Amino acid sequence: MKPTIPVCDSGENPDAMHDLLSEAGCLVVTGMAEQTTIDLVKAELADYMQEAESEEDDPENFYPGKTHRVVALMHRSPTMRELMTHPVVEQLGDRHLLPNCAKWQLNVSAALEIGPGARDQILHREEDLYQYWSPPRPNLILASMWAMSDFTADNGGTQLVPGSHRWEADRVATPDEVVRAEMPAGSVLFWLGGTLHGGGANVTEDDWRYGIILTYVLGWLRQEENQHLSIPLLDVISMSDVMRTRLGFDMDYDGDGLGFYDPTVLL
């Protein structure tokens, strides 16, 4: 039987969401953002997305061509900054990451428009950056993809391999084990850092699939996107404590722990 991606509404009990995500390694949560919020995000990023080049594809590249990519979203989109700490994100982050750290933080932010003709991305794990462990690893990363447009199997819906977060490193997914995420705009796809996944091929003629990826990592691991250089310090000073923690402008432990600094210098 072909595996499936579990789906629930944003009002679902957080413990039930945790259980679904833990079992399958992926989960679609609908109703996470209203259309007005989506429109705000698109407007804030419109100029950057327009300037992003959509290069022809090189099959040797990890990132497929015919795709617009924009990073440093916490500086460029105040609305995405708010969504970074959405209550559902906070609940799932606490349940999946706090058992292995004192505080967790944003790892990567990127807006992606996958255009017609884009190929499937190679399947990979978010946690492959951290080679000191071999799969299956403890939970190091929680990943999310915000649907800014409808995701379909044809327009580049993310590829996932449910259950692969429990596989050994050398197990290869067969075609019948790969599922493409389909969800309406305003939904969020969550997956664990050990789950095999990749951007999907867009086989439509004119339908650009727009998604925003935010991944989160244990507070004692280096962030893949250097948030300290992706957002001006003046912006950070004006943020709430929770936002500063999520961006990694905080100590991992109370007191003189990893990343310690004198808060009076920052504030």
C-alpha positions in Angstrom: 0.0 0.0 0.0 1.4 3.4 -1.0 2.1 5.6 2.1 0.2 8.8 2.7 0.9 12.1 4.4 -1.4 12.6 7.4 -3.5 15.8 7.4 -5.2 17.7 10.2 -6.6 21.1 10.9 -4.7 23.8 12.8 -7.2 23.5 15.6 -6.2 19.8 16.2 -4.9 18.9 19.7 -1.1 19.6 19.7 -0.4 16.2 21.3 -2.3 14.5 18.5 -0.3 16.5 15.9 2.9 15.4 17.6 1.9 11.8 17.4 1.0 12.0 13.7 4.2 13.7 12.9 6.3 11.3 15.0 4.7 8.3 13.3 4.9 9.4 9.7 7.8 11.8 9.8 5.6 14.4 8.0 2.2 16.1 8.5 0.1 18.7 6.6 -1.7 21.2 8.8 -4.5 23.1 7.1 -5.8 26.6 7.9 -2.5 28.0 9.2 -2.7 31.4 7.3 -5.5 33.5 5.9 -5.4 34.8 2.4 -4.8 38.3 3.6 -1.7 37.1 5.4 -0.5 35.3 2.3 -1.1 38.4 0.2 1.0 40.5 2.7 3.9 38.0 2.5 3.8 38.0 -1.3 3.8 41.8 -1.4 6.7 42.1 1.0 8.8 39.7 -1.0 7.6 40.7 -4.5 10.6 42.9 -5.5 13.1 40.3 -4.2 11.3 37.5 -6.0 11.2 39.5 -9.2 14.9 40.1 -9.1 15.7 36.4 -8.3 17.0 34.7 -11.5 15.4 31.5 -12.7 18.3 29.8 -14.3 18.3 26.9 -16.7 18.7 23.5 -15.0 22.0 21.8 -14.5 21.3 18.1 -13.5 24.5 18.1 -11.5 23.3 20.9 -9.2 21.6 20.1 -5.9 19.1 22.8 -6.5 17.0 22.4 -9.6 16.8 25.3 -12.1 13.7 27.2 -13.2 13.1 28.2 -9.6 13.1 31.6 -7.9 14.9 31.5 -4.5 15.1 34.3 -1.9 16.6 34.0 1.6 17.0 36.3 4.6 13.2 36.3 5.0 13.3 37.5 8.6 14.6 40.8 7.4 12.6 41.0 4.2 9.2 40.0 5.4 7.9 41.2 8.8 4.8 39.0 8.3 6.9 35.8 7.9 8.7 36.9 11.1 5.3 36.6 12.9 4.6 33.3 11.3 8.0 32.0 12.4 6.5 31.9 15.9 3.0 30.7 15.0 1.4 28.9 18.0 1.3 25.5 16.1 5.0 25.9 15.2 5.8 26.7 18.8 3.9 23.7 20.1 5.4 21.2 17.6 8.9 22.7 18.1 8.7 22.3 21.8 7.5 18.7 21.6 10.0 17.5 19.0 13.1 19.6 19.8 13.2 20.4 23.5 13.9 16.8 24.5 17.4 17.4 23.0 18.1 21.0 23.9 17.2 23.9 26.2 16.2 26.2 23.4 15.7 25.8 19.7 16.2 28.3 16.8 15.5 29.1 13.2 17.8 27.2 10.9 16.8 28.2 7.3 14.4 30.7 5.7 13.7 30.7 2.0 11.0 31.6 -0.4 10.7 29.3 -3.4 8.8 29.6 -6.6 9.1 26.4 -8.6 8.4 27.0 -12.3 7.1 24.9 -15.1 9.8 22.5 -16.3 11.6 22.2 -13.0 12.8 18.7 -12.2 12.5 16.6 -9.1 15.2 17.5 -6.5 17.3 14.7 -5.2 15.8 13.1 -2.0 17.8 14.2 1.0 17.5 14.7 4.8 17.7 18.2 6.4 19.9 16.6 9.1 22.5 15.4 6.6 24.4 18.6 7.4 25.4 17.1 10.7 27.5 14.1 9.8 28.6 13.2 13.3 25.5 11.0 13.6 24.4 8.4 11.2 20.6 7.9 10.4 18.4 7.3 12.2 19.4 10.3 14.3 17.8 11.9 17.4 15.5 14.8 16.4 17.8 17.6 15.4 15.5 19.6 13.0 11.9 20.4 12.5 11.1 21.6 9.0 8.1 23.4 7.6 6.8 24.5 4.2 4.2 27.3 4.1 2.0 27.0 1.1 1.6 30.5 -0.5 -0.2 28.9 -3.4 -2.0 25.6 -3.8 0.4 22.6 -3.9 -0.4 19.8 -6.3 1.3 16.7 -7.5 1.8 18.4 -10.9 3.0 21.9 -9.9 6.0 20.9 -7.7 4.4 19.6 -4.5 7.2 18.6 -2.1 8.3 14.9 -2.4 8.3 13.0 0.9 9.0 9.5 2.0 6.8 8.9 5.1 8.5 6.7 7.7 12.0 7.3 6.3 13.0 9.1 9.5 13.4 5.7 11.0 15.5 4.2 8.2 19.1 3.3 8.2 21.4 5.5 6.1 21.9 3.1 3.2 18.2 2.3 2.6 17.0 3.9 -0.8 13.4 4.9 -1.4 11.6 3.1 -4.2 9.2 5.1 -6.4 6.1 3.7 -4.7 7.4 5.0 -1.4 7.6 8.6 -2.5 4.5 10.8 -2.0 3.9 14.4 -3.3 2.4 16.9 -0.9 -0.9 18.3 -2.0 -2.4 21.1 0.1 -4.4 24.3 -0.3 -2.7 27.8 0.1 -2.5 28.7 3.8 -1.5 25.1 4.8 1.8 24.1 6.3 3.7 20.9 5.6 5.8 19.8 8.6 8.5 17.1 8.4 11.2 15.8 10.7 14.9 16.4 9.9 15.4 12.7 9.3 12.6 12.4 6.7 13.7 12.0 3.1 12.2 14.7 0.9 12.9 17.0 -2.0 11.3 19.7 -4.2 8.9 18.3 -6.7 9.0 18.5 -10.4 6.6 21.0 -12.0 5.0 19.4 -15.1 2.4 22.1 -15.7 2.6 24.7 -18.5 2.1 27.9 -16.5 1.5 27.1 -12.8 4.3 28.4 -10.5 4.2 26.8 -7.1 5.0 29.3 -4.3 6.2 28.0 -0.9 8.2 29.3 2.0 10.5 27.0 4.0 11.3 27.6 7.6 13.4 25.0 9.4 14.3 24.9 13.1 17.3 23.3 14.8 18.5 22.6 18.3 20.0 25.6 19.9 23.4 24.1 20.4 23.9 23.4 16.7 25.2 25.9 14.1 22.4 27.3 11.9 22.6 26.5 8.2 21.6 30.1 7.3 23.6 32.6 9.4 20.8 34.6 10.9 23.2 36.9 12.6 24.2 38.2 9.1 20.8 37.9 7.5 19.1 40.5 9.6 20.3 44.0 10.9 21.0 44.1 14.6 18.6 47.1 15.0 15.8 44.9 13.8 16.7 42.3 16.4 16.8 44.8 19.2 13.1 45.7 18.6 11.9 42.1 18.6 10.3 40.2 21.4 12.3 37.8 23.5 10.7 34.8 21.8 11.7 36.1 18.3 15.2 36.8 19.4 15.5 33.3 20.8 14.1 31.7 17.6 16.7 33.7 15.6 19.5 32.4 17.7 20.3 35.7 19.4 20.1 34.1 22.8 22.1 31.7 25.0 21.2 28.0 24.6 21.1 27.6 28.4 20.3 29.9 31.3 23.4 31.5 32.6 26.8 31.2 30.9 26.0 28.5 28.4 26.6 28.2 24.7 26.5 31.5 22.9 26.8 33.6 26.1 27.0 37.4 25.8 26.3 40.5 27.9 22.7 41.4 27.2 23.3 45.0 28.1 25.5 45.3 25.0 22.6 44.2 22.7 19.9 46.2 24.4 
